């Protein structure tokens, strides 16, 4: 896992508005190990090997993240899905607009592909 970028200076009292532009790269990262590192129950009984790149930009509170991820050997609630999962995504969150975050994505579960958009 590698996070590279440029940011700052940190905005005192409003760190979420601090400017950051960078890339998160994951190369064969185990989801179970990542879940332990993040101490997140959301990944309980979930495993697989994730790889991909995400471009992250944050400026004045608006955040965007776009990229693609691929999960090999995915297991959810201890059940092997039996096929890889891929996702291409474009996420935007701008609290100044007083809207929910917006996301578009294209996912593949085995040979099936699903486009989606959500607010």
trRosetta pair geometry for C-beta under 8 A, 3 or more apart (Angstrom, degrees):
i j d omega theta_ij theta_ji phi_ij phi_ji
1 24 7.6 -14 -168 -171 86 87
1 25 7.3 163 -153 88 40 58
1 26 5.4 -4 -107 -109 77 70
1 27 7.6 -162 -68 27 37 68
1 29 5.4 55 -61 -90 98 138
1 34 7.8 121 -62 -102 145 108
2 24 7.4 164 87 -154 49 44
2 25 4.7 -5 59 57 96 101
2 27 7.9 16 5 3 101 104
3 22 6.2 54 178 138 77 139
3 23 7.5 -179 -146 90 47 44
3 24 5.1 -10 -102 -104 81 76
3 25 7.8 -172 -75 23 37 66
4 22 5.5 -173 98 -159 44 105
4 23 5.6 -5 60 55 88 86
4 25 7.7 9 9 3 101 107
5 20 5.9 62 126 -179 138 85
5 21 5.5 -172 -163 95 111 43
5 22 1.7 -73 -62 -80 135 114
5 23 6.4 154 -66 11 96 53
5 56 7.0 -68 -70 69 159 100
6 20 7.4 175 93 -146 41 51
6 21 5.7 -6 58 58 83 88
6 22 6.7 161 16 -69 46 92
7 18 6.1 61 172 143 111 104
7 19 5.7 -179 -146 101 69 61
7 20 3.5 -7 -97 -101 126 75
7 21 7.0 164 -74 17 74 55
7 22 7.2 -53 -39 -27 104 117
7 58 7.6 19 -120 62 120 106
8 18 6.3 -9 -99 -171 39 112
8 19 6.8 -67 37 64 16 84
8 20 7.8 59 -25 -81 51 74
9 18 7.3 -101 111 -136 34 101
10 15 5.8 -13 -164 -121 98 86
10 18 5.0 -25 -125 -101 50 141
11 14 4.6 -38 117 76 120 86
11 15 6.2 178 62 -96 77 30
11 17 4.8 -27 40 76 158 98
11 18 5.0 -156 5 -71 88 73
14 17 4.5 9 136 17 112 117
14 18 7.8 163 110 -36 70 72
14 61 7.8 -49 170 -73 115 102
15 18 5.4 -20 -167 -13 54 119
16 58 7.8 -111 180 -174 57 132
16 61 5.8 50 122 -115 96 72
17 60 5.4 3 -158 -146 95 31
17 61 4.6 -22 -100 -52 81 79
18 58 7.0 35 85 114 61 121
19 58 6.5 174 -145 97 31 74
19 59 5.0 27 -117 -110 85 71
19 60 7.6 15 -77 -30 83 57
20 56 6.7 -15 117 121 107 104
20 57 7.2 -180 93 -147 64 32
20 58 4.5 23 46 46 91 107
20 59 8.0 -149 34 -61 48 59
21 56 7.4 176 -145 95 31 63
21 57 5.1 14 -112 -115 77 78
21 58 7.6 -151 -64 33 51 60
21 59 7.9 17 -59 -55 94 102
22 55 7.8 -180 101 -153 33 52
22 56 5.4 -11 67 62 75 99
23 53 6.2 -15 -172 -166 108 97
23 54 6.9 155 -157 80 58 48
23 55 5.6 -28 -101 -103 79 57
23 56 7.0 170 -93 17 25 82
24 53 7.2 153 83 -157 55 46
24 54 4.5 -5 56 57 102 102
24 56 6.1 55 -13 -19 102 122
24 67 7.8 -121 62 -8 88 168
25 52 7.7 -154 -146 101 50 37
25 53 5.3 -9 -105 -106 75 78
25 54 8.0 -163 -70 26 37 66
26 29 4.6 -73 -165 4 104 128
26 50 5.4 -8 133 115 143 93
26 51 5.6 -159 107 -130 84 33
26 52 5.5 13 53 47 102 65
26 53 7.7 -158 26 -71 68 37
26 69 7.2 22 53 -124 131 97
27 51 5.3 38 -126 -127 39 98
28 49 5.3 -12 -148 -176 65 115
28 50 7.9 147 -128 67 16 36
28 51 5.6 7 -49 -71 48 108
29 33 7.2 -125 178 71 75 111
29 34 5.7 63 151 -56 114 123
29 49 7.1 142 63 -159 34 60
29 50 5.2 -35 64 64 90 86
29 51 7.2 146 12 -78 78 53
30 33 4.2 70 81 14 109 109
30 34 6.6 -179 92 -11 55 86
30 47 6.9 -16 -173 -155 87 88
30 48 7.8 162 -148 83 52 31
30 49 6.1 -32 -93 -101 55 68
30 50 8.0 142 -109 17 7 80
31 34 5.4 -56 -145 40 34 114
31 35 6.2 40 154 -26 67 103
31 43 6.1 -155 163 -161 97 128
31 46 5.6 -77 132 124 133 90
31 47 5.2 172 64 -139 105 34
31 48 4.9 36 -2 48 130 72
31 49 7.5 -121 -14 -74 84 21
31 50 5.9 87 -66 -16 90 113
31 71 7.3 23 -49 -136 130 115
31 74 8.0 49 -3 -125 152 72
32 35 5.7 -50 -150 31 30 114
32 36 6.9 30 151 -17 61 101
32 43 7.4 179 -107 144 39 118
32 46 7.2 -180 -78 89 68 55
32 47 4.4 -4 -42 -105 106 97
33 36 5.7 -52 -153 33 35 111
33 37 6.4 36 150 -18 66 105
34 37 5.5 -54 -149 37 34 114
34 38 6.2 22 156 -8 68 109
34 43 7.2 -135 91 -148 88 175
34 50 7.6 -27 -7 35 154 127
35 38 6.0 -61 -141 47 29 102
35 40 5.6 -104 -150 60 72 88
35 42 7.7 -147 -130 70 104 67
35 43 3.3 -136 -104 88 125 137
35 44 7.3 166 179 -64 147 37
35 46 6.8 131 -60 65 147 97
36 39 7.1 21 -177 -75 33 51
38 43 7.4 86 62 8 124 135
40 43 5.4 69 92 8 102 99
41 44 5.2 -3 -168 -35 64 116
43 46 4.5 -106 -167 54 66 121
45 75 7.5 -103 159 130 66 100
45 76 7.4 63 117 177 88 33
45 77 4.8 41 116 -129 131 33
45 78 4.8 -52 -168 -37 112 81
46 74 7.9 -21 -166 -166 83 81
46 75 6.5 168 -151 92 38 71
46 76 5.6 10 -112 -115 87 55
46 77 7.3 7 -71 -37 72 41
47 73 7.5 -36 119 120 90 96
47 74 7.5 161 90 -153 50 40
47 75 4.4 9 53 48 87 113
48 71 4.4 34 137 -177 144 104
48 72 6.3 159 -176 73 91 41
48 73 5.2 171 -132 87 70 66
48 74 3.9 -6 -84 -99 143 54
48 75 6.1 179 -53 15 82 67
48 85 7.7 -8 -169 32 166 109
49 71 6.9 143 70 -158 43 56
49 72 4.6 -21 62 60 101 97
49 73 5.9 48 9 43 94 106
50 69 5.8 -9 -166 -172 104 110
50 70 7.1 154 -150 78 54 46
50 71 5.0 -21 -94 -98 78 77
50 72 7.9 -171 -75 19 31 69
51 69 7.2 155 82 -154 36 62
51 70 5.3 -18 63 59 85 97
51 72 7.6 22 7 -5 104 105
52 67 6.1 118 156 142 106 115
52 68 5.2 -138 -148 103 115 58
52 69 3.5 -109 -1 -104 163 52
52 70 5.7 149 -63 9 101 69
53 67 4.9 -141 102 -153 60 125
53 68 6.6 24 50 49 74 73
54 65 5.4 3 -180 -173 115 99
54 66 7.1 158 -153 80 68 23
54 67 3.7 -126 -102 13 50 151
54 69 7.6 -1 -56 -57 101 98
55 64 7.9 -6 107 113 89 94
55 65 7.0 166 80 -150 51 47
55 66 5.5 -13 54 61 99 76
55 67 5.8 154 6 -62 68 99
56 63 7.4 -16 -166 -166 84 95
56 64 7.5 167 -150 88 40 55
56 65 5.1 -3 -103 -104 74 86
57 63 7.1 163 89 -151 53 49
57 64 4.9 1 57 54 98 96
57 65 7.8 -173 25 -73 62 46
58 61 7.8 -12 -172 -130 88 3
58 62 7.0 173 -147 87 51 47
58 63 4.5 -7 -102 -103 89 83
58 64 7.8 -171 -72 24 50 58
59 62 5.8 -18 65 58 71 92
60 96 7.5 2 132 -33 102 140
61 94 7.0 89 114 -149 89 57
61 95 5.5 -83 164 43 122 102
61 96 6.0 114 89 -33 133 99
62 92 7.4 -10 -173 -167 93 88
62 93 7.1 174 -152 91 50 52
62 94 4.1 2 -114 -106 94 91
62 95 7.9 -149 -83 21 54 63
62 96 6.9 -52 -61 17 93 112
63 91 7.9 -10 116 115 89 97
63 92 7.4 164 89 -152 53 43
63 93 5.0 0 57 57 95 96
63 94 7.7 -174 26 -72 53 54
64 90 7.5 -13 -168 -172 100 73
64 91 6.6 159 -155 87 51 60
64 92 5.0 -9 -104 -102 84 74
64 93 7.9 -177 -76 24 43 61
65 89 7.4 8 109 108 88 108
65 90 7.9 173 90 -150 49 33
65 91 4.6 -2 57 55 89 109
66 89 6.3 -152 -134 101 56 59
66 90 4.2 10 -109 -110 111 68
66 91 6.9 -176 -72 22 61 63
67 88 7.5 -131 121 -144 30 59
67 89 6.7 -5 57 56 56 81
68 86 6.9 3 -176 -177 101 95
68 87 6.6 177 -149 92 59 50
68 88 4.6 -21 -98 -99 94 71
68 89 7.4 151 -92 14 44 70
69 86 7.0 176 92 -151 51 53
69 87 5.2 2 54 54 90 94
69 89 7.8 -2 9 8 98 113
70 84 6.3 2 -175 175 91 122
70 85 7.4 160 -158 87 46 49
70 86 4.7 -11 -107 -105 76 87
70 87 8.0 -173 -76 22 40 61
71 74 4.6 56 131 -71 122 109
71 84 6.3 165 83 -162 55 71
71 85 4.4 -1 53 58 108 95
71 86 7.5 -164 21 -74 66 41
72 84 5.3 -25 -104 -109 55 105
73 80 7.3 -46 -167 -141 69 98
73 84 7.8 -6 -19 -92 37 72
74 80 7.7 129 90 -154 50 51
74 81 4.6 4 83 19 100 129
74 83 7.9 -22 36 77 105 48
74 84 7.2 117 -8 -135 103 37
74 85 5.2 21 -26 3 152 117
75 78 6.3 -4 168 -141 113 16
75 79 6.4 161 -158 72 73 32
75 80 5.3 -34 -99 -90 88 52
75 81 7.0 -151 -91 -9 32 80
76 79 5.9 -29 68 57 66 88
76 81 6.5 53 7 -56 101 104
81 85 7.0 21 93 -41 163 110
81 109 7.5 -98 173 -162 135 99
82 110 7.6 6 101 -81 81 120
83 109 6.4 89 94 168 124 61
83 110 3.3 -9 165 -82 163 89
83 111 7.7 -87 -158 -12 148 63
84 108 7.8 20 102 105 85 102
84 110 7.3 129 49 -84 55 42
85 107 7.0 -12 -171 -171 88 100
85 108 7.0 168 -153 86 43 61
85 109 5.5 -2 -111 -107 85 67
86 107 6.9 163 87 -155 54 52
86 108 4.5 10 51 48 98 105
87 105 5.7 -15 -168 -169 99 120
87 106 7.2 154 -154 79 51 47
87 107 4.7 -11 -102 -104 82 81
87 108 7.7 -156 -68 22 44 65
88 105 6.3 158 82 -156 53 63
88 106 4.7 2 51 51 104 95
88 107 7.9 -155 27 -71 61 42
89 103 6.3 -19 -163 -166 104 102
89 104 7.0 159 -152 86 54 50
89 105 4.2 -11 -101 -102 80 97
89 106 8.0 -156 -68 25 50 57
90 103 7.0 154 80 -154 52 54
90 104 4.9 -1 54 56 101 94
90 105 7.4 -171 22 -73 63 56
91 101 6.4 6 -172 172 94 118
91 102 7.4 161 -154 88 49 50
91 103 4.7 -9 -105 -105 77 91
92 101 6.6 171 88 -160 46 73
92 102 4.9 -7 60 60 97 94
92 103 7.5 -176 24 -76 63 48
93 101 4.0 -31 -91 -105 93 99
93 102 7.7 175 -76 22 48 61
94 97 4.7 55 100 5 107 111
94 99 7.0 29 67 48 84 101
95 98 7.1 42 -179 -78 52 41
99 102 7.1 5 127 -40 125 101
99 119 6.9 -76 172 -165 103 109
100 119 4.9 96 73 155 114 78
101 119 7.5 160 84 -169 40 44
102 117 7.6 -5 -173 -174 88 87
102 118 7.2 173 -150 90 47 52
102 119 5.5 -16 -101 -111 75 64
103 116 7.7 9 110 110 95 97
103 117 7.1 175 92 -151 54 46
103 118 5.1 -3 56 55 95 93
104 115 7.7 -11 -173 -173 88 88
104 116 7.0 174 -151 92 48 54
104 117 4.8 -11 -103 -103 79 82
105 115 7.3 167 91 -154 49 48
105 116 5.2 -6 58 58 88 95
105 117 7.9 169 19 -80 63 41
106 113 6.4 2 180 -174 92 103
106 114 7.3 170 -154 84 49 42
106 115 5.2 -20 -102 -101 79 69
106 116 7.7 171 -83 19 36 69
107 113 7.0 163 86 -152 44 54
107 114 5.1 -13 60 58 93 91
107 116 7.1 7 3 6 106 115
108 111 7.6 -33 -169 -150 101 10
108 112 6.7 158 -152 84 59 45
108 113 4.9 -23 -95 -96 81 75
108 114 7.8 169 -82 17 35 68
109 112 5.2 -14 61 64 83 101
109 114 7.5 13 4 2 101 112
